[in-house]
Amino acid sequence: MISLTIPKMACGGCAKSITKIILDIDGNAQVDADPSTKKVQITSNMEESIFRTALSTAGYPADPE
């Protein structure tokens, strides 16, 4: 499981956008994005760096936990 903190995730709309970015990379991923804690849990076989790069490019830089 990949755990990330996304400081710019401020609302449910952000969480939906972040979830879509992740699912566009891995359609089989399981994603739990919680704007109240600014945490994202991703279950995927792909490398964490791929998700972090895509999120950063979209304006949601992520920090590993």
PQR file with spaces between the fields and no chain letter, atoms N, CA, C, O and H, PARSE charges and radii, in Angstrom:
ATOM       1  N    MET     1       0.832   -1.179    0.000 -0.4000 1.5000
ATOM       2  CA   MET     1       0.000    0.000    0.000 -0.0000 2.0000
ATOM       3  C    MET     1       0.879    1.246    0.000  0.5500 1.7000
ATOM       4  O    MET     1       1.920    1.295    0.656 -0.5500 1.4000
ATOM       5  N    ILE     2       0.438    2.245   -0.748 -0.4000 1.5000
ATOM       6  CA   ILE     2       1.141    3.514   -0.839 -0.0000 2.0000
ATOM       7  C    ILE     2       0.369    4.529   -0.012  0.5500 1.7000
ATOM       8  O    ILE     2      -0.844    4.672   -0.170 -0.5500 1.4000
ATOM       9  H    ILE     2      -0.407    2.205   -1.281  0.4000 1.0000
ATOM      10  N    SER     3       1.062    5.228    0.861 -0.4000 1.5000
ATOM      11  CA   SER     3       0.443    6.271    1.682 -0.0000 2.0000
ATOM      12  C    SER     3       1.111    7.601    1.365  0.5500 1.7000
ATOM      13  O    SER     3       2.332    7.734    1.443 -0.5500 1.4000
ATOM      14  H    SER     3       2.046    5.112    0.990  0.4000 1.0000
ATOM      15  N    LEU     4       0.288    8.583    1.005 -0.4000 1.5000
ATOM      16  CA   LEU     4       0.799    9.897    0.669 -0.0000 2.0000
ATOM      17  C    LEU     4       0.048   10.971    1.443  0.5500 1.7000
ATOM      18  O    LEU     4      -1.122   10.799    1.782 -0.5500 1.4000
ATOM      19  H    LEU     4      -0.704    8.475    0.941  0.4000 1.0000
ATOM      20  N    THR     5       0.721   12.067    1.717 -0.4000 1.5000
ATOM      21  CA   THR     5       0.086   13.254    2.264 -0.0000 2.0000
ATOM      22  C    THR     5       0.068   14.298    1.158  0.5500 1.7000
ATOM      23  O    THR     5       1.091   14.563    0.526 -0.5500 1.4000
ATOM      24  H    THR     5       1.672   12.207    1.442  0.4000 1.0000
ATOM      25  N    ILE     6      -1.110   14.892    0.927 -0.4000 1.5000
ATOM      26  CA   ILE     6      -1.253   15.894   -0.125 -0.0000 2.0000
ATOM      27  C    ILE     6      -1.771   17.179    0.516  0.5500 1.7000
ATOM      28  O    ILE     6      -2.979   17.355    0.673 -0.5500 1.4000
ATOM      29  H    ILE     6      -1.940   14.677    1.440  0.4000 1.0000
ATOM      30  N    PRO     7      -0.856   18.075    0.885 -0.5600 1.5000
ATOM      31  CA   PRO     7      -1.248   19.295    1.602  0.2800 2.0000
ATOM      32  C    PRO     7      -2.282   20.147    0.877  0.5500 1.7000
ATOM      33  O    PRO     7      -3.066   20.837    1.530 -0.5500 1.4000
ATOM      34  N    LYS     8      -2.305   20.120   -0.451 -0.4000 1.5000
ATOM      35  CA   LYS     8      -3.242   20.963   -1.203 -0.0000 2.0000
ATOM      36  C    LYS     8      -4.616   20.327   -1.396  0.5500 1.7000
ATOM      37  O    LYS     8      -5.472   20.927   -2.047 -0.5500 1.4000
ATOM      38  H    LYS     8      -1.668   19.560   -0.981  0.4000 1.0000
ATOM      39  N    MET     9      -4.855   19.137   -0.854 -0.4000 1.5000
ATOM      40  CA   MET     9      -6.178   18.514   -0.957 -0.0000 2.0000
ATOM      41  C    MET     9      -7.080   19.168    0.099  0.5500 1.7000
ATOM      42  O    MET     9      -7.017   18.828    1.281 -0.5500 1.4000
ATOM      43  H    MET     9      -4.160   18.650   -0.325  0.4000 1.0000
ATOM      44  N    ALA    10      -7.918   20.110   -0.348 -0.4000 1.5000
ATOM      45  CA   ALA    10      -8.682   20.927    0.590 -0.0000 2.0000
ATOM      46  C    ALA    10     -10.167   20.569    0.674  0.5500 1.7000
ATOM      47  O    ALA    10     -10.843   20.985    1.615 -0.5500 1.4000
ATOM      48  H    ALA    10      -7.969   20.385   -1.308  0.4000 1.0000
ATOM      49  N    CYS    11     -10.686   19.804   -0.295 -0.4000 1.5000
ATOM      50  CA   CYS    11     -12.135   19.558   -0.300 -0.0000 2.0000
ATOM      51  C    CYS    11     -12.451   18.258   -1.028  0.5500 1.7000
ATOM      52  O    CYS    11     -11.563   17.584   -1.551 -0.5500 1.4000
ATOM      53  H    CYS    11     -10.136   19.467   -1.059  0.4000 1.0000
ATOM      54  N    GLY    12     -13.719   17.928   -1.048 -0.4000 1.5000
ATOM      55  CA   GLY    12     -14.156   16.716   -1.732 -0.0000 2.0000
ATOM      56  C    GLY    12     -13.869   16.749   -3.221  0.5500 1.7000
ATOM      57  O    GLY    12     -13.590   15.714   -3.827 -0.5500 1.4000
ATOM      58  H    GLY    12     -14.440   18.475   -0.623  0.4000 1.0000
ATOM      59  N    GLY    13     -13.938   17.939   -3.815 -0.4000 1.5000
ATOM      60  CA   GLY    13     -13.619   18.072   -5.240 -0.0000 2.0000
ATOM      61  C    GLY    13     -12.166   17.731   -5.519  0.5500 1.7000
ATOM      62  O    GLY    13     -11.846   17.087   -6.518 -0.5500 1.4000
ATOM      63  H    GLY    13     -14.165   18.779   -3.323  0.4000 1.0000
ATOM      64  N    CYS    14     -11.289   18.173   -4.621 -0.4000 1.5000
ATOM      65  CA   CYS    14      -9.871   17.831   -4.750 -0.0000 2.0000
ATOM      66  C    CYS    14      -9.689   16.319   -4.643  0.5500 1.7000
ATOM      67  O    CYS    14      -8.940   15.721   -5.416 -0.5500 1.4000
ATOM      68  H    CYS    14     -11.549   18.696   -3.810  0.4000 1.0000
ATOM      69  N    ALA    15     -10.374   15.709   -3.687 -0.4000 1.5000
ATOM      70  CA   ALA    15     -10.260   14.264   -3.488 -0.0000 2.0000
ATOM      71  C    ALA    15     -10.713   13.511   -4.730  0.5500 1.7000
ATOM      72  O    ALA    15     -10.098   12.513   -5.107 -0.5500 1.4000
ATOM      73  H    ALA    15     -10.983   16.195   -3.060  0.4000 1.0000
ATOM      74  N    LYS    16     -11.791   13.981   -5.376 -0.4000 1.5000
ATOM      75  CA   LYS    16     -12.268   13.335   -6.605 -0.0000 2.0000
ATOM      76  C    LYS    16     -11.251   13.490   -7.725  0.5500 1.7000
ATOM      77  O    LYS    16     -11.000   12.547   -8.476 -0.5500 1.4000
ATOM      78  H    LYS    16     -12.290   14.792   -5.070  0.4000 1.0000
ATOM      79  N    SER    17     -10.664   14.680   -7.839 -0.4000 1.5000
ATOM      80  CA   SER    17      -9.655   14.909   -8.878 -0.0000 2.0000
ATOM      81  C    SER    17      -8.440   14.012   -8.665  0.5500 1.7000
ATOM      82  O    SER    17      -7.919   13.423   -9.612 -0.5500 1.4000
ATOM      83  H    SER    17     -10.868   15.446   -7.229  0.4000 1.0000
ATOM      84  N    ILE    18      -7.997   13.914   -7.422 -0.4000 1.5000
ATOM      85  CA   ILE    18      -6.844   13.084   -7.083 -0.0000 2.0000
ATOM      86  C    ILE    18      -7.142   11.617   -7.375  0.5500 1.7000
ATOM      87  O    ILE    18      -6.306   10.903   -7.929 -0.5500 1.4000
ATOM      88  H    ILE    18      -8.421   14.392   -6.653  0.4000 1.0000
ATOM      89  N    THR    19      -8.327   11.180   -7.001 -0.4000 1.5000
ATOM      90  CA   THR    19      -8.730    9.792   -7.274 -0.0000 2.0000
ATOM      91  C    THR    19      -8.722    9.524   -8.770  0.5500 1.7000
ATOM      92  O    THR    19      -8.247    8.475   -9.207 -0.5500 1.4000
ATOM      93  H    THR    19      -9.006   11.759   -6.550  0.4000 1.0000
ATOM      94  N    LYS    20      -9.245   10.461   -9.566 -0.4000 1.5000
ATOM      95  CA   LYS    20      -9.278   10.288  -11.022 -0.0000 2.0000
ATOM      96  C    LYS    20      -7.868   10.205  -11.597  0.5500 1.7000
ATOM      97  O    LYS    20      -7.600    9.371  -12.462 -0.5500 1.4000
ATOM      98  H    LYS    20      -9.631   11.313   -9.212  0.4000 1.0000
ATOM      99  N    ILE    21      -6.971   11.059  -11.125 -0.4000 1.5000
ATOM     100  CA   ILE    21      -5.576   11.027  -11.610 -0.0000 2.0000
ATOM     101  C    ILE    21      -4.972    9.644  -11.371  0.5500 1.7000
ATOM     102  O    ILE    21      -4.323    9.078  -12.251 -0.5500 1.4000
ATOM     103  H    ILE    21      -7.189   11.736  -10.422  0.4000 1.0000
ATOM     104  N    ILE    22      -5.191    9.115  -10.183 -0.4000 1.5000
ATOM     105  CA   ILE    22      -4.626    7.804   -9.834 -0.0000 2.0000
ATOM     106  C    ILE    22      -5.246    6.703  -10.681  0.5500 1.7000
ATOM     107  O    ILE    22      -4.541    5.830  -11.187 -0.5500 1.4000
ATOM     108  H    ILE    22      -5.718    9.574   -9.469  0.4000 1.0000
ATOM     109  N    LEU    23      -6.581    6.745  -10.836 -0.4000 1.5000
ATOM     110  CA   LEU    23      -7.257    5.704  -11.610 -0.0000 2.0000
ATOM     111  C    LEU    23      -6.940    5.798  -13.100  0.5500 1.7000
ATOM     112  O    LEU    23      -7.001    4.793  -13.808 -0.5500 1.4000
ATOM     113  H    LEU    23      -7.154    7.454  -10.425  0.4000 1.0000
ATOM     114  N    ASP    24      -6.603    6.995  -13.585 -0.4000 1.5000
ATOM     115  CA   ASP    24      -6.191    7.119  -14.986 -0.0000 2.0000
ATOM     116  C    ASP    24      -4.857    6.411  -15.225  0.5500 1.7000
ATOM     117  O    ASP    24      -4.586    5.960  -16.338 -0.5500 1.4000
ATOM     118  H    ASP    24      -6.554    7.812  -13.010  0.4000 1.0000
ATOM     119  N    ILE    25      -4.035    6.314  -14.202 -0.4000 1.5000
ATOM     120  CA   ILE    25      -2.756    5.618  -14.307 -0.0000 2.0000
ATOM     121  C    ILE    25      -2.952    4.113  -14.127  0.5500 1.7000
ATOM     122  O    ILE    25      -2.407    3.315  -14.890 -0.5500 1.4000
ATOM     123  H    ILE    25      -4.256    6.681  -13.298  0.4000 1.0000
ATOM     124  N    ASP    26      -3.727    3.734  -13.122 -0.4000 1.5000
ATOM     125  CA   ASP    26      -3.981    2.318  -12.815 -0.0000 2.0000
ATOM     126  C    ASP    26      -5.462    2.151  -12.528  0.5500 1.7000
ATOM     127  O    ASP    26      -5.921    2.407  -11.415 -0.5500 1.4000
ATOM     128  H    ASP    26      -4.170    4.382  -12.503  0.4000 1.0000
ATOM     129  N    GLY    27      -6.198    1.724  -13.526 -0.4000 1.5000
ATOM     130  CA   GLY    27      -7.642    1.558  -13.404 -0.0000 2.0000
ATOM     131  C    GLY    27      -8.059    0.518  -12.385  0.5500 1.7000
ATOM     132  O    GLY    27      -9.222    0.476  -11.984 -0.5500 1.4000
ATOM     133  H    GLY    27      -5.825    1.516  -14.431  0.4000 1.0000
ATOM     134  N    ASN    28      -7.131   -0.320  -11.961 -0.4000 1.5000
ATOM     135  CA   ASN    28      -7.440   -1.361  -10.977 -0.0000 2.0000
ATOM     136  C    ASN    28      -7.046   -0.952   -9.556  0.5500 1.7000
ATOM     137  O    ASN    28      -7.239   -1.721   -8.614 -0.5500 1.4000
ATOM     138  H    ASN    28      -6.186   -0.286  -12.287  0.4000 1.0000
ATOM     139  N    ALA    29      -6.501    0.243   -9.402 -0.4000 1.5000
ATOM     140  CA   ALA    29      -6.067    0.690   -8.077 -0.0000 2.0000
ATOM     141  C    ALA    29      -7.266    0.915   -7.169  0.5500 1.7000
ATOM     142  O    ALA    29      -8.359    1.246   -7.628 -0.5500 1.4000
ATOM     143  H    ALA    29      -6.345    0.867  -10.167  0.4000 1.0000
ATOM     144  N    GLN    30      -7.045    0.730   -5.889 -0.4000 1.5000
ATOM     145  CA   GLN    30      -8.030    1.105   -4.882 -0.0000 2.0000
ATOM     146  C    GLN    30      -7.505    2.381   -4.241  0.5500 1.7000
ATOM     147  O    GLN    30      -6.348    2.449   -3.826 -0.5500 1.4000
ATOM     148  H    GLN    30      -6.157    0.460   -5.517  0.4000 1.0000
ATOM     149  N    VAL    31      -8.374    3.400   -4.163 -0.4000 1.5000
ATOM     150  CA   VAL    31      -7.948    4.719   -3.704 -0.0000 2.0000
ATOM     151  C    VAL    31      -8.870    5.196   -2.586  0.5500 1.7000
ATOM     152  O    VAL    31     -10.094    5.128   -2.701 -0.5500 1.4000
ATOM     153  H    VAL    31      -9.314    3.345   -4.500  0.4000 1.0000
ATOM     154  N    ASP    32      -8.270    5.673   -1.517 -0.4000 1.5000
ATOM     155  CA   ASP    32      -9.019    6.306   -0.433 -0.0000 2.0000
ATOM     156  C    ASP    32      -8.387    7.678   -0.200  0.5500 1.7000
ATOM     157  O    ASP    32      -7.322    7.783    0.410 -0.5500 1.4000
ATOM     158  H    ASP    32      -7.276    5.728   -1.424  0.4000 1.0000
ATOM     159  N    ALA    33      -9.049    8.725   -0.688 -0.4000 1.5000
ATOM     160  CA   ALA    33      -8.552   10.095   -0.539 -0.0000 2.0000
ATOM     161  C    ALA    33      -9.431   10.812    0.476  0.5500 1.7000
ATOM     162  O    ALA    33     -10.640   10.928    0.279 -0.5500 1.4000
ATOM     163  H    ALA    33      -9.914    8.639   -1.183  0.4000 1.0000
ATOM     164  N    ASP    34      -8.832   11.292    1.558 -0.4000 1.5000
ATOM     165  CA   ASP    34      -9.575   11.932    2.648 -0.0000 2.0000
ATOM     166  C    ASP    34      -9.117   13.384    2.820  0.5500 1.7000
ATOM     167  O    ASP    34      -8.036   13.636    3.353 -0.5500 1.4000
ATOM     168  H    ASP    34      -7.849   11.198    1.719  0.4000 1.0000
ATOM     169  N    PRO    35      -9.942   14.340    2.367 -0.5600 1.5000
ATOM     170  CA   PRO    35      -9.525   15.736    2.466  0.2800 2.0000
ATOM     171  C    PRO    35      -9.397   16.240    3.907  0.5500 1.7000
ATOM     172  O    PRO    35      -8.659   17.194    4.155 -0.5500 1.4000
ATOM     173  N    SER    36     -10.086   15.633    4.841 -0.4000 1.5000
ATOM     174  CA   SER    36      -9.999   16.110    6.227 -0.0000 2.0000
ATOM     175  C    SER    36      -8.633   15.823    6.847  0.5500 1.7000
ATOM     176  O    SER    36      -8.165   16.574    7.704 -0.5500 1.4000
ATOM     177  H    SER    36     -10.685   14.858    4.639  0.4000 1.0000
ATOM     178  N    THR    37      -7.994   14.734    6.413 -0.4000 1.5000
ATOM     179  CA   THR    37      -6.662   14.392    6.925 -0.0000 2.0000
ATOM     180  C    THR    37      -5.558   14.685    5.900  0.5500 1.7000
ATOM     181  O    THR    37      -4.370   14.638    6.220 -0.5500 1.4000
ATOM     182  H    THR    37      -8.373   14.124    5.717  0.4000 1.0000
ATOM     183  N    LYS    38      -5.975   14.989    4.659 -0.4000 1.5000
ATOM     184  CA   LYS    38      -5.048   15.249    3.545 -0.0000 2.0000
ATOM     185  C    LYS    38      -4.210   14.013    3.214  0.5500 1.7000
ATOM     186  O    LYS    38      -3.092   14.133    2.712 -0.5500 1.4000
ATOM     187  H    LYS    38      -6.940   15.027    4.399  0.4000 1.0000
ATOM     188  N    LYS    39      -4.748   12.838    3.494 -0.4000 1.5000
ATOM     189  CA   LYS    39      -4.047   11.574    3.249 -0.0000 2.0000
ATOM     190  C    LYS    39      -4.709   10.812    2.096  0.5500 1.7000
ATOM     191  O    LYS    39      -5.924   10.853    1.908 -0.5500 1.4000
ATOM     192  H    LYS    39      -5.656   12.741    3.901  0.4000 1.0000
ATOM     193  N    VAL    40      -3.871   10.125    1.345 -0.4000 1.5000
ATOM     194  CA   VAL    40      -4.340    9.244    0.274 -0.0000 2.0000
ATOM     195  C    VAL    40      -3.695    7.883    0.480  0.5500 1.7000
ATOM     196  O    VAL    40      -2.480    7.777    0.645 -0.5500 1.4000
ATOM     197  H    VAL    40      -2.883   10.092    1.498  0.4000 1.0000
ATOM     198  N    GLN    41      -4.516    6.853    0.469 -0.4000 1.5000
ATOM     199  CA   GLN    41      -4.042    5.468    0.526 -0.0000 2.0000
ATOM     200  C    GLN    41      -4.312    4.852   -0.845  0.5500 1.7000
ATOM     201  O    GLN    41      -5.434    4.913   -1.347 -0.5500 1.4000
ATOM     202  H    GLN    41      -5.503    6.940    0.335  0.4000 1.0000
ATOM     203  N    ILE    42      -3.303    4.270   -1.438 -0.4000 1.5000
ATOM     204  CA   ILE    42      -3.420    3.670   -2.766 -0.0000 2.0000
ATOM     205  C    ILE    42      -2.969    2.220   -2.685  0.5500 1.7000
ATOM     206  O    ILE    42      -1.877    1.922   -2.200 -0.5500 1.4000
ATOM     207  H    ILE    42      -2.391    4.220   -1.031  0.4000 1.0000
ATOM     208  N    THR    43      -3.819    1.328   -3.162 -0.4000 1.5000
ATOM     209  CA   THR    43      -3.429   -0.071   -3.293 -0.0000 2.0000
ATOM     210  C    THR    43      -3.223   -0.330   -4.779  0.5500 1.7000
ATOM     211  O    THR    43      -4.172   -0.320   -5.563 -0.5500 1.4000
ATOM     212  H    THR    43      -4.706    1.570   -3.556  0.4000 1.0000
ATOM     213  N    SER    44      -1.966   -0.561   -5.155 -0.4000 1.5000
ATOM     214  CA   SER    44      -1.598   -0.743   -6.558 -0.0000 2.0000
ATOM     215  C    SER    44      -0.251   -1.445   -6.614  0.5500 1.7000
ATOM     216  O    SER    44       0.540   -1.381   -5.673 -0.5500 1.4000
ATOM     217  H    SER    44      -1.195   -0.569   -4.518  0.4000 1.0000
ATOM     218  N    ASN    45      -0.008   -2.111   -7.725 -0.4000 1.5000
ATOM     219  CA   ASN    45       1.295   -2.746   -7.949 -0.0000 2.0000
ATOM     220  C    ASN    45       2.282   -1.806   -8.622  0.5500 1.7000
ATOM     221  O    ASN    45       3.437   -2.174   -8.837 -0.5500 1.4000
ATOM     222  H    ASN    45      -0.651   -2.163   -8.489  0.4000 1.0000
ATOM     223  N    MET    46       1.845   -0.598   -8.956 -0.4000 1.5000
ATOM     224  CA   MET    46       2.717    0.357   -9.638 -0.0000 2.0000
ATOM     225  C    MET    46       3.600    1.086   -8.626  0.5500 1.7000
ATOM     226  O    MET    46       3.311    1.107   -7.430 -0.5500 1.4000
ATOM     227  H    MET    46       0.907   -0.299   -8.781  0.4000 1.0000
ATOM     228  N    GLU    47       4.662    1.671   -9.122 -0.4000 1.5000
ATOM     229  CA   GLU    47       5.618    2.387   -8.274 -0.0000 2.0000
ATOM     230  C    GLU    47       5.021    3.688   -7.741  0.5500 1.7000
ATOM     231  O    GLU    47       4.306    4.393   -8.453 -0.5500 1.4000
ATOM     232  H    GLU    47       4.897    1.654  -10.094  0.4000 1.0000
ATOM     233  N    GLU    48       5.320    3.991   -6.499 -0.4000 1.5000
ATOM     234  CA   GLU    48       4.844    5.225   -5.864 -0.0000 2.0000
ATOM     235  C    GLU    48       5.250    6.460   -6.664  0.5500 1.7000
ATOM     236  O    GLU    48       4.469    7.404   -6.785 -0.5500 1.4000
ATOM     237  H    GLU    48       5.901    3.418   -5.920  0.4000 1.0000
ATOM     238  N    SER    49       6.457    6.460   -7.206 -0.4000 1.5000
ATOM     239  CA   SER    49       6.968    7.640   -7.911 -0.0000 2.0000
ATOM     240  C    SER    49       6.102    8.010   -9.115  0.5500 1.7000
ATOM     241  O    SER    49       5.996    9.190   -9.450 -0.5500 1.4000
ATOM     242  H    SER    49       7.091    5.693   -7.108  0.4000 1.0000
ATOM     243  N    ILE    50       5.489    7.039   -9.764 -0.4000 1.5000
ATOM     244  CA   ILE    50       4.624    7.322  -10.915 -0.0000 2.0000
ATOM     245  C    ILE    50       3.430    8.155  -10.461  0.5500 1.7000
ATOM     246  O    ILE    50       3.066    9.132  -11.117 -0.5500 1.4000
ATOM     247  H    ILE    50       5.576    6.081   -9.492  0.4000 1.0000
ATOM     248  N    PHE    51       2.819    7.772   -9.339 -0.4000 1.5000
ATOM     249  CA   PHE    51       1.680    8.519   -8.823 -0.0000 2.0000
ATOM     250  C    PHE    51       2.096    9.902   -8.341  0.5500 1.7000
ATOM     251  O    PHE    51       1.405   10.888   -8.600 -0.5500 1.4000
ATOM     252  H    PHE    51       3.114    6.979   -8.807  0.4000 1.0000
ATOM     253  N    ARG    52       3.221    9.976   -7.644 -0.4000 1.5000
ATOM     254  CA   ARG    52       3.684   11.267   -7.113 -0.0000 2.0000
ATOM     255  C    ARG    52       3.966   12.249   -8.248  0.5500 1.7000
ATOM     256  O    ARG    52       3.629   13.428   -8.140 -0.5500 1.4000
ATOM     257  H    ARG    52       3.782    9.175   -7.434  0.4000 1.0000
ATOM     258  N    THR    53       4.579   11.780   -9.332 -0.4000 1.5000
ATOM     259  CA   THR    53       4.871   12.641  -10.471 -0.0000 2.0000
ATOM     260  C    THR    53       3.585   13.152  -11.112  0.5500 1.7000
ATOM     261  O    THR    53       3.467   14.342  -11.404 -0.5500 1.4000
ATOM     262  H    THR    53       4.853   10.822   -9.420  0.4000 1.0000
ATOM     263  N    ALA    54       2.624   12.263  -11.332 -0.4000 1.5000
ATOM     264  CA   ALA    54       1.359   12.659  -11.963 -0.0000 2.0000
ATOM     265  C    ALA    54       0.590   13.642  -11.080  0.5500 1.7000
ATOM     266  O    ALA    54       0.028   14.615  -11.583 -0.5500 1.4000
ATOM     267  H    ALA    54       2.720   11.296  -11.095  0.4000 1.0000
ATOM     268  N    LEU    55       0.562   13.399   -9.789 -0.4000 1.5000
ATOM     269  CA   LEU    55      -0.140   14.294   -8.873 -0.0000 2.0000
ATOM     270  C    LEU    55       0.524   15.661   -8.838  0.5500 1.7000
ATOM     271  O    LEU    55      -0.160   16.685   -8.841 -0.5500 1.4000
ATOM     272  H    LEU    55       1.019   12.608   -9.381  0.4000 1.0000
ATOM     273  N    SER    56       1.837   15.686   -8.804 -0.4000 1.5000
ATOM     274  CA   SER    56       2.573   16.950   -8.781 -0.0000 2.0000
ATOM     275  C    SER    56       2.327   17.741  -10.054  0.5500 1.7000
ATOM     276  O    SER    56       2.128   18.955  -10.003 -0.5500 1.4000
ATOM     277  H    SER    56       2.393   14.855   -8.801  0.4000 1.0000
ATOM     278  N    THR    57       2.338   17.066  -11.192 -0.4000 1.5000
ATOM     279  CA   THR    57       2.086   17.715  -12.483 -0.0000 2.0000
ATOM     280  C    THR    57       0.695   18.343  -12.507  0.5500 1.7000
ATOM     281  O    THR    57       0.495   19.388  -13.126 -0.5500 1.4000
ATOM     282  H    THR    57       2.500   16.080  -11.233  0.4000 1.0000
ATOM     283  N    ALA    58      -0.265   17.710  -11.835 -0.4000 1.5000
ATOM     284  CA   ALA    58      -1.641   18.200  -11.799 -0.0000 2.0000
ATOM     285  C    ALA    58      -1.862   19.263  -10.726  0.5500 1.7000
ATOM     286  O    ALA    58      -2.978   19.760  -10.568 -0.5500 1.4000
ATOM     287  H    ALA    58      -0.103   16.861  -11.331  0.4000 1.0000
ATOM     288  N    GLY    59      -0.811   19.614   -9.989 -0.4000 1.5000
ATOM     289  CA   GLY    59      -0.940   20.657   -8.975 -0.0000 2.0000
ATOM     290  C    GLY    59      -1.188   20.159   -7.569  0.5500 1.7000
ATOM     291  O    GLY    59      -1.543   20.936   -6.683 -0.5500 1.4000
ATOM     292  H    GLY    59       0.095   19.210  -10.117  0.4000 1.0000
ATOM     293  N    TYR    60      -1.002   18.857   -7.359 -0.4000 1.5000
ATOM     294  CA   TYR    60      -1.184   18.257   -6.045 -0.0000 2.0000
ATOM     295  C    TYR    60       0.101   17.557   -5.593  0.5500 1.7000
ATOM     296  O    TYR    60       0.136   16.328   -5.529 -0.5500 1.4000
ATOM     297  H    TYR    60      -0.713   18.226   -8.079  0.4000 1.0000
ATOM     298  N    PRO    61       1.159   18.315   -5.277 -0.5600 1.5000
ATOM     299  CA   PRO    61       2.396   17.652   -4.851  0.2800 2.0000
ATOM     300  C    PRO    61       2.154   16.801   -3.619  0.5500 1.7000
ATOM     301  O    PRO    61       1.479   17.219   -2.678 -0.5500 1.4000
ATOM     302  N    ALA    62       2.711   15.607   -3.637 -0.4000 1.5000
ATOM     303  CA   ALA    62       2.483   14.630   -2.564 -0.0000 2.0000
ATOM     304  C    ALA    62       3.767   14.348   -1.808  0.5500 1.7000
ATOM     305  O    ALA    62       4.850   14.271   -2.388 -0.5500 1.4000
ATOM     306  H    ALA    62       3.260   15.267   -4.401  0.4000 1.0000
ATOM     307  N    ASP    63       3.622   14.197   -0.515 -0.4000 1.5000
ATOM     308  CA   ASP    63       4.737   13.822    0.341 -0.0000 2.0000
ATOM     309  C    ASP    63       4.535   12.388    0.821  0.5500 1.7000
ATOM     310  O    ASP    63       3.431   12.029    1.232 -0.5500 1.4000
ATOM     311  H    ASP    63       2.742   14.260   -0.044  0.4000 1.0000
ATOM     312  N    PRO    64       5.582   11.563    0.776 -0.5600 1.5000
ATOM     313  CA   PRO    64       5.425   10.222    1.323  0.2800 2.0000
ATOM     314  C    PRO    64       5.242   10.290    2.843  0.5500 1.7000
ATOM     315  O    PRO    64       5.734   11.213    3.493 -0.5500 1.4000
ATOM     316  N    GLU    65       4.546    9.325    3.392 -0.4000 1.5000
ATOM     317  CA   GLU    65       4.366    9.301    4.850 -0.0000 2.0000
ATOM     318  C    GLU    65       5.521    8.625    5.508  0.5500 1.7000
ATOM     319  O    GLU    65       5.552    8.507    6.733 -0.5500 1.4000
ATOM     320  H    GLU    65       4.147    8.575    2.864  0.4000 1.0000
